[in-house]
């Protein structure tokens, strides 16, 4: 299985981006009719976010999601200079340069929008030091081997989403290096700290890690997004500072991070991973606030 996945990814990595995205469009359109559960979840999540949730929008989200999956082989197996050549514009790089000049560690936060793996690879190759990305290993060991091979190359490193990985990340930041965190994963209550915070007005179990890392001394927190251009024309990298002020209170800071994610989702709604079950209640997590109040009153 592992050999087959390596072969398949290597093959897909050679496919021109316009053709790869055309395949993604076909796959997304097909998924609209075959994946009824995914279609409903996307529509429901779009509705919760106050965004258009008609069939046309759901199809658009499915197409962009399929493109994102097909871009993984490109991020994992193409040479760094080829990946860099896919980015047509970069906005906000001055924030990175400012942090570098100040000797600050870089906390790079990206929601599941656009091509975050390609954007992360681009950023990694521009930095003078290693970039460590936190990630949750997939259930399929063979696919995990491919992901590790694709991400741990050049200046790229990975850290698991557990206490050992957090310690690795903090050490890297204190050494003035960089890390990438995706803040909109539902955290595992047994492996990390989570709190209930609003996401588009609905309770969502939210990681506290991004807020905590942003307050490590000498760290600059920046949000980024790899916007996917239409017709396989490439990508645009957007980088902006964290919006708002962190307080050290984990609920306040988790809410602030969610507010930032909302801002980016509204900018690129069709490219957000709305198929993800962001509102699930993981086993072992406490009840949401409203349910807890109801239990106490009962």
C-alpha positions in Angstrom: 0.0 0.0 0.0 2.8 2.4 0.9 4.6 1.8 -2.3 1.4 2.4 -4.3 0.7 5.7 -2.5 4.2 6.9 -3.1 3.9 6.0 -6.8 0.5 7.6 -7.2 1.6 10.8 -5.4 4.8 10.9 -7.5 2.6 10.6 -10.7 0.1 13.3 -9.6 2.9 15.7 -8.7 3.9 15.8 -12.3 0.5 16.7 -13.6 0.3 20.4 -14.7 -1.7 22.4 -12.2 -4.5 23.5 -14.6 -5.2 19.8 -15.5 -5.0 18.9 -11.8 -7.6 21.5 -10.9 -9.8 20.5 -13.8 -9.8 16.9 -12.4 -10.6 18.5 -9.0 -13.6 20.3 -10.5 -14.9 17.0 -12.0 -14.4 15.2 -8.7 -16.2 17.9 -6.7 -19.1 17.9 -9.1 -19.4 14.1 -8.8 -19.1 14.3 -5.0 -22.1 16.6 -4.9 -24.3 13.8 -6.2 -22.6 10.8 -4.5 -21.5 12.2 -1.1 -24.9 13.2 0.4 -23.6 13.4 4.0 -20.7 15.7 3.0 -23.1 17.8 0.9 -25.5 18.3 3.8 -22.7 19.1 6.3 -21.3 21.7 4.0 -24.7 23.3 3.5 -25.4 23.3 7.2 -22.0 24.8 8.0 -22.3 27.5 5.4 -25.8 28.4 6.8 -24.4 28.6 10.3 -21.7 31.0 9.0 -24.3 33.2 7.4 -23.0 32.5 4.0 -24.8 31.4 0.8 -25.6 27.7 1.1 -27.4 27.0 -2.1 -26.4 24.1 -4.4 -24.0 26.3 -6.5 -22.1 27.3 -3.4 -21.9 23.7 -2.0 -20.6 22.5 -5.4 -18.0 25.2 -5.3 -16.8 24.2 -1.9 -16.7 20.5 -3.0 -14.6 21.4 -6.0 -12.2 23.5 -4.0 -11.9 20.7 -1.4 -11.1 18.2 -4.1 -8.4 20.5 -5.6 -6.9 20.8 -2.1 -6.5 17.1 -1.9 -5.0 16.8 -5.3 -2.5 19.5 -4.4 -0.9 17.5 -1.7 1.3 15.5 -4.1 2.5 18.8 -5.6 3.4 20.1 -2.1 5.1 16.8 -1.1 7.0 15.9 -4.2 7.7 18.9 -6.4 11.0 20.7 -5.9 10.8 23.8 -3.7 11.6 26.2 -6.6 8.8 24.7 -8.6 6.4 25.3 -5.7 7.6 28.8 -5.3 6.9 29.4 -9.0 3.2 28.6 -8.4 2.8 31.7 -6.3 1.9 34.7 -8.4 1.7 37.3 -5.7 2.7 37.7 -2.1 1.0 40.2 0.2 2.3 41.0 3.7 5.8 39.6 3.5 7.0 42.7 5.3 5.5 41.3 8.5 7.8 38.3 8.2 10.8 40.6 7.4 10.0 42.7 10.5 10.0 39.6 12.7 13.2 38.4 11.2 14.9 41.8 11.8 13.8 41.7 15.4 15.0 38.1 15.9 11.5 37.0 16.8 10.2 33.4 16.5 7.4 33.1 13.9 4.1 31.6 14.9 2.4 31.1 11.5 -1.3 30.3 11.9 -3.5 29.2 9.0 -7.0 27.9 8.9 -8.0 25.1 6.5 -8.3 27.5 3.6 -6.9 27.2 0.1 -3.6 25.4 -0.2 -2.1 25.6 3.2 0.5 22.9 2.5 1.8 24.6 -0.6 1.8 28.0 1.1 3.7 26.5 4.1 6.2 25.0 1.7 6.7 28.4 0.0 7.2 30.2 3.3 9.6 27.5 4.6 11.9 27.9 1.6 12.1 31.7 2.1 13.1 31.5 5.7 16.8 31.3 6.9 15.9 28.7 9.5 13.7 25.5 9.9 9.9 25.6 10.0 8.2 23.0 12.1 4.5 22.1 11.3 2.2 20.5 13.8 0.0 17.9 12.4 -2.2 15.0 13.4 -1.0 11.8 11.8 -3.7 10.1 9.6 -5.1 6.8 10.6 -3.6 5.1 7.6 0.1 4.4 8.4 1.0 4.2 4.7 -0.3 7.7 4.1 1.5 9.0 7.2 4.8 7.8 5.7 4.1 9.7 2.5 3.1 12.9 4.4 6.3 12.7 6.6 8.5 12.2 3.5 6.8 15.1 1.8 6.9 17.5 4.7 10.2 16.6 6.3 12.5 17.8 3.6 14.5 21.0 3.0 13.9 23.2 6.0 10.6 21.4 6.9 10.0 19.5 10.2 6.9 18.1 11.8 5.7 17.8 15.4 2.9 15.6 16.6 -0.2 17.2 18.2 0.6 16.1 21.7 2.6 17.4 24.7 5.8 16.2 23.2 5.1 18.1 20.0 4.1 21.2 22.0 7.5 21.1 23.8 9.2 20.7 20.5 7.4 23.7 19.1 8.1 26.0 22.0 11.8 25.1 21.9 11.9 26.0 18.2 10.1 29.3 18.8 12.4 30.3 21.6 15.3 29.6 19.3 13.9 32.1 16.9 12.6 29.6 14.4 9.1 29.2 12.9 6.2 26.9 13.3 2.8 26.4 11.6 -0.4 25.7 13.5 -3.8 25.0 12.1 -6.2 26.4 14.7 -9.5 25.0 13.5 -8.9 21.3 14.3 -11.1 20.0 17.0 -8.6 19.2 19.8 -8.3 15.8 21.4 -9.2 16.3 25.2 -6.7 13.6 26.1 -3.8 15.1 24.1 -4.2 18.8 24.5 -6.1 21.6 26.1 -9.4 22.8 24.6 -12.3 25.1 25.6 -15.7 25.9 24.2 -15.7 29.1 22.1 -18.1 30.5 19.6 -17.4 29.9 15.9 -19.9 31.7 13.7 -22.1 32.0 16.7 -22.2 28.3 17.6 -20.2 26.5 20.4 -17.1 24.8 19.0 -14.6 22.9 21.0 -11.4 24.9 20.3 -7.7 24.4 20.8 -6.0 26.8 23.2 -2.5 26.1 21.8 -2.4 28.9 19.2 -3.2 31.5 21.9 -0.6 30.1 24.3 2.1 29.9 21.7 1.4 33.5 20.6 2.3 34.7 24.1 5.7 33.0 24.3 8.2 35.7 24.8 9.9 36.9 21.6 7.2 35.4 19.3 5.4 37.1 16.4 2.0 35.7 15.6 0.9 35.9 11.9 -2.1 34.5 10.1 -1.6 33.4 6.5 -3.6 31.9 3.6 -2.6 30.4 0.3 -5.5 31.6 -1.9 -6.1 29.3 -4.9 -6.5 31.2 -8.2 -9.1 30.0 -10.8 -8.3 27.8 -13.8 -5.1 26.5 -12.3 -3.3 29.9 -12.6 -1.5 29.4 -9.3 -1.8 30.9 -5.8 -1.6 34.2 -3.9 0.0 34.2 -0.4 -1.7 36.5 2.1 0.0 37.3 5.5 -1.4 39.5 8.2 -0.8 40.0 12.0 -3.2 38.4 14.5 -6.2 40.8 14.8 -7.0 41.8 18.4 -5.2 41.5 21.7 -4.6 38.3 23.6 -5.1 38.4 27.4 -3.7 35.2 28.8 -7.2 33.9 29.6 -7.6 30.8 27.6 -11.3 31.2 26.8 -10.8 34.8 25.7 -7.8 33.9 23.6 -9.5 30.9 22.0 -12.4 33.1 21.0 -10.0 35.7 19.6 -8.4 33.0 17.4 -11.8 31.8 16.3 -12.7 35.4 15.4 -9.6 35.6 13.3 -10.5 32.4 11.5 -14.0 33.7 10.8 -12.4 36.8 9.2 -10.3 34.7 6.8 -13.2 32.3 6.0 -15.4 35.3 5.0 -12.7 36.4 2.6 -12.4 33.0 0.9 -15.6 31.1 1.7 -15.5 28.6 -1.1 -12.0 27.6 -0.2 -12.6 26.7 3.4 -12.9 23.1 4.5 -16.6 23.3 5.3 -16.9 19.5 5.0 -15.0 19.2 8.3 -17.2 18.5 11.4 -16.0 21.5 13.3 -18.9 21.3 15.8 -18.5 17.8 17.0 -18.2 17.0 20.7 -15.1 14.9 21.2 -15.3 12.1 23.7 -13.9 13.2 27.1 -14.6 16.9 26.5 -16.8 18.8 28.9 -20.3 19.8 28.0 -20.7 23.1 26.1 -21.6 26.1 28.4 -25.4 26.1 27.6 -25.7 22.3 28.3 -23.6 22.7 31.4 -26.0 25.4 32.7 -29.0 23.2 31.9 -27.5 20.3 33.8 -26.7 22.5 36.8 -30.3 24.0 36.8 -31.7 20.5 36.6 
